[in-house]
Amino acid sequence: MIGIQFGLSLVFFVLFIGYFLTNETRKRMRLSVFLTLALTGLCLSSLFTKDDAGAWKVRIKPGLDLRGGTQFLLELAGSTSRATLDQAVEVIRKRVDSVGVAEPVIQPVGENRIIVQIPGVSEEDKASYRRQLERVAKLEFTLVHERSDELVAEAKGKTPQLPIEYQLLKLRDRQPNGTVKESPILVRRRTEISGKSVANAFRSVDQLGRAVVIIEFNPEGRKKFGNLTEQNIGRRLAVILDGEVYSAPVIRSAIYGSCEISGGNMSSVEAEELASVLKNPLENPVSIIDERGVDPSLGASSVQSGFLAGWVSIVAVGLFALIYYRWLGLISVFGLALNILIL
């Protein structure tokens, strides 16, 4: 389908240029007809897509009123204010919108609760939405102790005697078979750079084709990260998310640009989810206290009646335009049909 759309776009571009290069009225009329046909084909091609089985289906996603969905009731932890609740609503809205959901319902309830209604959620997608909604996404960059491996090995099997300014965390590493291996690592308690310095995050791939998350800092964050890496070349820098170390690479040179989070063999879905929550971190932890299905607000008969009324009105307007305006009416009807397809 992408190839078809590219071809139609190319044809449309060539015809569009040709229309303005010619001065002959007849040629312009022919080109305008072909331009309209190319635009119609482009609009129609955007309405259809192939599913996993290779069958064509309409890309339009019905909302809650047509197909129902799932409702999550969220509760913010700790003391909350109206500003905190509004911030949480906005963050959750951005996270849900990043998935491409059609017309979700997200609204505050009371002083510390939020209702999220998502249309047409499959059982497989529910787990992904739960992670998106509950994750705080507290990002921290801190230095690893120079003798981390040695001190961790000495602390095994006895009461650990560790430097007070350092703490033991788990370094996660996803194995090729899908299991996650965790190993202790000694990191500094003080946070060098926090998630507030993040301006953007998106999914990408590294040189080996593995999914990673690229983090772009704001101007202040770039300066901090550059100074931190410049002053600590040769040391390991821990990337901590929600109290778990995702990676701890060695600083090879000063970095005044973006940063990469690999997290072992991260899947594409995990990388997409991680990028979404990093762009939209929550100030307060959120927990799901209730989850239930939502029935369609419009019954099948109401939907059929609405479609019938829409088609009858379109046909009536088209016939009136054809009878009253004739040729110009035909053009207006065609324009109306194109407008419906584009919208």
N, C-alpha and C positions, 0 to 999 in steps of 0.2 A: 504493500500500500504506500509506503514511503517513496518507492520508485515512481509509482503512478502520480503521486502528488508533486514530486519534483518535475516530472515530465510536463504535467499540466501547467505548473508554475512557469516553466521555461517557455512553453508555447504562449501563455498569457503575456509574458514579458516581451517576447518578439513581436506579437500582434500589437501590443500597446505602443511600442516604439514605431512600428510600421504605420500605425494610424496617424501619428503626428508628422511622419515624414512625407506622406502623400498629400497631394492637393486635389486629387480627383474625387468628385462627390460619390460616384458609383463604387470606387474602391473603398472609400471610407465607410460606406454603408455595409459592404460585404465584411470588412474588417470588424465593424461594430457587432455584426451578427456572430462572427467567430469568437470575438472577445467575450460576448455574453455566454456562448456555449462553453468556452473554456472555464469561465468563472463558475458556471453552473456545475460542471464536472468536478471542479476543485472543491466546491461546497459539499457536493454529494459524497465525494471520497472521504471527507473528514468525518462523516457520520457513521462510517462503518469500520470495523476492525476485526481481526481474526483472533479466535480464542485458542487455547492450548491444543484443541483437537483439530484445528485448521478450518473450522466452520466460521462463516461470516456472521457477524451480529452487530446490532445497532449500538453505538458507543454512548448513547444518552443514558445517564444514571438517574433513575427516579428518586424522588425525595421521600421523606418520612410519611407524607400524606398518601403516597401511592403504594409503597411496599413495606412500610413498617421498619423496624430496626431494633437497636439495643440501647437501653438507657443505663448510664452510669451515674451514681450519686457519689460525689467526692466530698471529702472533709479536709479542711486545712488544719494542720497541727499547730499548737502553740497559740499565743495571743495574736489576734488578727484585727486589723482595722479595715475600714471601707477601701482605703487605697491599696492595702495588701490583697483584698479580695478581688478588686478590679484588675490588679496586675496579674493575678493567677488566672482570671477569666481570659484576659488578652493573650497570655502565654499559651494556655490550652487551646485557644482558638487558632493560633498560628501553627501549633503542632498538628492539629487535626486537619487544617487547611493544606498543610504541606503534603499530606497523603493523597489529596485530590478527592475528598468526600463531597458529595453533592448536598448542599443546604443542611449542614448540621445545626442542631439547636443547642446553644451553650448559654446558660444564664445562671446568675447567682441566686441562692435560696437562703434566706436568713442572714446570719452574721458570718458564718464560716463554711458554708456548703455551696456546691456548684452542681447543677444538673447538666449532663452531656448526653444528648440523644443523637445517635449516628445511624443513618439509614442503611439497610441491607448489609449487615455485618455477618460474615460467615464465621463458623466456629474457629476456623484457622486464623482469621484476622483478629478475633477477640483478644488473644494473647498479646498480639502486637500492640493493639490499642491500650491494653492495660499497662504495658511497659511505657508507652508514650505518655500516658496520663499520670502515672505515679512517680516517674523518675524526676528527681530534683535536679540532676545534672550539675552538681557542684564540682567545678574543674579547678585543679590546683597544679602548679608546677613547683617542685622543690628538689633540692639536691640530695643525692644518695651518699651515705658515708663512704669514705675512701676504702675502709676495711670492712665493708658490709658483709661479704661472704665469710671472711675470717671470724668476725664477731658473732655472726649467726651460727656458724659451726660450733664455736666455743659454748654458746648458750644452750645448745641442744642437751636435753636430759638433765638439766639443773636450772636453778633459779638464775635467770639472765641478769648479768651486770652490764647494763648498757648505758651509754652517755645520756644524761637527762634531757638534753636538747634533741634527742632522736627518738623515733618510735618504730616498732615493727609493723609492717603492713604485708599484705599478700600481693605478690606479682602474678597476674593471670597470664596464661599462655595456652591458647587453644591448639590442640594437637590436630594433625591431618584427619584423624578418625572422628573428630567432632567433640571429643572429651576435653575438658578444661583442666590443665595442670596448674596448681598454685604452689608457689615457693615463697618463703619469707624473705623480706628485704628491709634493710635499715635505712629509713629516710628521715630527713630533718623535719621537726615539728613545724617550724616557721614556713609559711607559704611565701614563696618568692614572687609568684604571679598568680592571680586568681582569674576566674572565668569572666569577671567584669571587664577584662581587657580584650575579650574576644569580640570582633566585629562581624565575622561571618564564619560559617563552617559548611563544608560540602563533601560528598562522597567522591572518591577518586580511586585510582589503582596505582600500585607501585611498579617498579621495573620488572617484577616477576609476575605481574598480573593479579596480585592479591588486593583485596578491597582495603582501603585506608580512608581516614578522614583528614582532610586538610583544614587547618585552622588559620584564619587571617586575623591579625590583631588590629586594634585601633591605633592611632598615632602614639599615644602614651604607652600602650602595650608593646608596640614594636621597639620603642626605645628601651623599655625595661628588659625585654627579652634579648635584645642585642647586647646590652651591658652585661646581663647575667651570663650569657654564653661566652662573651669575650673574656670575662674575668675568671671563668672556670673551665677553660679548655683542658680536656683530658679526664674530667670528672663525668659521672653519670647524672643525668637529669631525669627525675621520675615524673611521669604524667599520671596524675591521680584523679579519678572520677568517682565521686560518691564513696570515698574511703578505700578504693581499690586501685592498685597500680596497674595501668594498662600497658605501659612500656617504660623502659629505663635506658635509653640509648646513651652512648658516650658522646660528649660534645667534642666534635672534631675541629670546629672553627666558629667564629662569631656569626650569628644568624640574625639579620635585621629584617627578615621577611616573614614568610609563613612557617607553620609548624605542622608536622605529620604525626597522627596517632595510628599505630598499626594494630596493637592488641593481639598479636599472634595471627592465626588464620581466621580473621574476622569475615563473616559472610557479608554479601552485598546488602541484605536486608538489615543486618545489625549495623553496618556502616551508615546506611540511610537513616535509621532510627537515631543513632548516636549524633549524627550531624544535625538532625532536627532539634533534639533536646539541647544541644550545645548552643544553638542559635537562640533558643528560647528557654533559658534556665528559670526555675521557680525559686522564689525567695524563701518560701515555707514548704516543708514536706506535705505531700498530699496522699491520702489513702482512700481507696474505694470501699465504701461501707455498704453499698447495695448495687446489684446488677440485675436487670430484668429485661424481658422482651417488650417491645412497643408495637401495638397493632396499628395498621394503616388507619388514618383518620377518615379517609374516603373509601367507601365500599366499591366493589366492582361495578355495580350499576351506575354509581355516580361518575366513575371514570369513563364508562361507555357513553353516558349521556353527554359528558363534557366533550369527548372526541366528536360525537355526532353533531353537537351544536357548533363546534369549531369548523368542521368540514362544510356544514350547510351554510354558515355565514360566509366562508371563503368563496364557495361556489356562487352564492347570491351576489356578492360584491363583484366577482369576476364577470358574471352574466350582465349585470347592470352596466359595467364599464364597457363591455364589448358592444352592447346594444346602443348605448348613448354616444360613446366616443369612437367606436369602430377600431380603425387601425391603431390610433393612439391608445385606445382602451386595451388592446392586446399587449402593447408595450408596457402599460401600467400594471396589467395582471402578471406579466412575466417579472417585472421588477418587484411586485409584491411577493411572488413565490421565492425569488432570490433572497429577499429580505428575511423571509421566514427561515430559509435554510441557514443563512448566516447567523441569525440570532439563536 
